[in-house]
Amino acid sequence: FMATMKSKDIALNRKMLAEIAKDDIESFKRIMQTVNK
């Protein structure tokens, strides 16, 4: 992150990254289930 970012912006970005990571984990689980079948 850029040093000039506001704390609120950083918190928002972290929240977005957490949402993206959660989606990635869900997608990964679905892929693994498909592979295991």
PyMOL commands that place a pseudoatom at each C-alpha (Angstrom):
pseudoatom trace, name=CA, resn=PHE, resi=1, chain=A, elem=C, hetatm=0, pos=[0.000, 0.000, 0.000]
pseudoatom trace, name=CA, resn=MET, resi=2, chain=A, elem=C, hetatm=0, pos=[1.087, 3.567, -0.544]
pseudoatom trace, name=CA, resn=ALA, resi=3, chain=A, elem=C, hetatm=0, pos=[2.247, 5.329, 2.613]
pseudoatom trace, name=CA, resn=THR, resi=4, chain=A, elem=C, hetatm=0, pos=[-0.037, 8.269, 1.860]
pseudoatom trace, name=CA, resn=MET, resi=5, chain=A, elem=C, hetatm=0, pos=[-3.193, 6.157, 2.077]
pseudoatom trace, name=CA, resn=LYS, resi=6, chain=A, elem=C, hetatm=0, pos=[-5.717, 7.058, 4.738]
pseudoatom trace, name=CA, resn=SER, resi=7, chain=A, elem=C, hetatm=0, pos=[-6.368, 4.513, 7.469]
pseudoatom trace, name=CA, resn=LYS, resi=8, chain=A, elem=C, hetatm=0, pos=[-9.977, 4.204, 6.300]
pseudoatom trace, name=CA, resn=ASP, resi=9, chain=A, elem=C, hetatm=0, pos=[-8.854, 3.395, 2.754]
pseudoatom trace, name=CA, resn=ILE, resi=10, chain=A, elem=C, hetatm=0, pos=[-6.466, 0.733, 4.044]
pseudoatom trace, name=CA, resn=ALA, resi=11, chain=A, elem=C, hetatm=0, pos=[-9.228, -0.825, 6.164]
pseudoatom trace, name=CA, resn=LEU, resi=12, chain=A, elem=C, hetatm=0, pos=[-11.548, -0.837, 3.137]
pseudoatom trace, name=CA, resn=ASN, resi=13, chain=A, elem=C, hetatm=0, pos=[-8.889, -2.470, 0.960]
pseudoatom trace, name=CA, resn=ARG, resi=14, chain=A, elem=C, hetatm=0, pos=[-8.222, -5.114, 3.608]
pseudoatom trace, name=CA, resn=LYS, resi=15, chain=A, elem=C, hetatm=0, pos=[-11.946, -5.858, 3.753]
pseudoatom trace, name=CA, resn=MET, resi=16, chain=A, elem=C, hetatm=0, pos=[-12.061, -6.196, -0.033]
pseudoatom trace, name=CA, resn=LEU, resi=17, chain=A, elem=C, hetatm=0, pos=[-8.996, -8.455, -0.022]
pseudoatom trace, name=CA, resn=ALA, resi=18, chain=A, elem=C, hetatm=0, pos=[-10.615, -10.608, 2.667]
pseudoatom trace, name=CA, resn=GLU, resi=19, chain=A, elem=C, hetatm=0, pos=[-13.766, -10.932, 0.539]
pseudoatom trace, name=CA, resn=ILE, resi=20, chain=A, elem=C, hetatm=0, pos=[-11.704, -11.875, -2.524]
pseudoatom trace, name=CA, resn=ALA, resi=21, chain=A, elem=C, hetatm=0, pos=[-9.713, -14.420, -0.520]
pseudoatom trace, name=CA, resn=LYS, resi=22, chain=A, elem=C, hetatm=0, pos=[-12.952, -15.912, 0.820]
pseudoatom trace, name=CA, resn=ASP, resi=23, chain=A, elem=C, hetatm=0, pos=[-14.295, -16.242, -2.725]
pseudoatom trace, name=CA, resn=ASP, resi=24, chain=A, elem=C, hetatm=0, pos=[-11.026, -17.871, -3.819]
pseudoatom trace, name=CA, resn=ILE, resi=25, chain=A, elem=C, hetatm=0, pos=[-11.280, -20.413, -0.984]
pseudoatom trace, name=CA, resn=GLU, resi=26, chain=A, elem=C, hetatm=0, pos=[-14.874, -21.251, -1.926]
pseudoatom trace, name=CA, resn=SER, resi=27, chain=A, elem=C, hetatm=0, pos=[-13.875, -21.681, -5.572]
pseudoatom trace, name=CA, resn=PHE, resi=28, chain=A, elem=C, hetatm=0, pos=[-10.920, -23.830, -4.537]
pseudoatom trace, name=CA, resn=LYS, resi=29, chain=A, elem=C, hetatm=0, pos=[-13.185, -26.060, -2.425]
pseudoatom trace, name=CA, resn=ARG, resi=30, chain=A, elem=C, hetatm=0, pos=[-15.575, -26.494, -5.363]
pseudoatom trace, name=CA, resn=ILE, resi=31, chain=A, elem=C, hetatm=0, pos=[-12.696, -27.377, -7.676]
pseudoatom trace, name=CA, resn=MET, resi=32, chain=A, elem=C, hetatm=0, pos=[-11.343, -29.922, -5.178]
pseudoatom trace, name=CA, resn=GLN, resi=33, chain=A, elem=C, hetatm=0, pos=[-14.796, -31.488, -4.803]
pseudoatom trace, name=CA, resn=THR, resi=34, chain=A, elem=C, hetatm=0, pos=[-15.032, -31.796, -8.572]
pseudoatom trace, name=CA, resn=VAL, resi=35, chain=A, elem=C, hetatm=0, pos=[-11.562, -33.361, -8.771]
pseudoatom trace, name=CA, resn=ASN, resi=36, chain=A, elem=C, hetatm=0, pos=[-12.338, -35.817, -5.970]
pseudoatom trace, name=CA, resn=LYS, resi=37, chain=A, elem=C, hetatm=0, pos=[-15.510, -37.102, -7.641]
for i in range(1, 37): cmd.bond("trace and resi %d" % i, "trace and resi %d" % (i + 1))
show_as sticks, trace
zoom trace
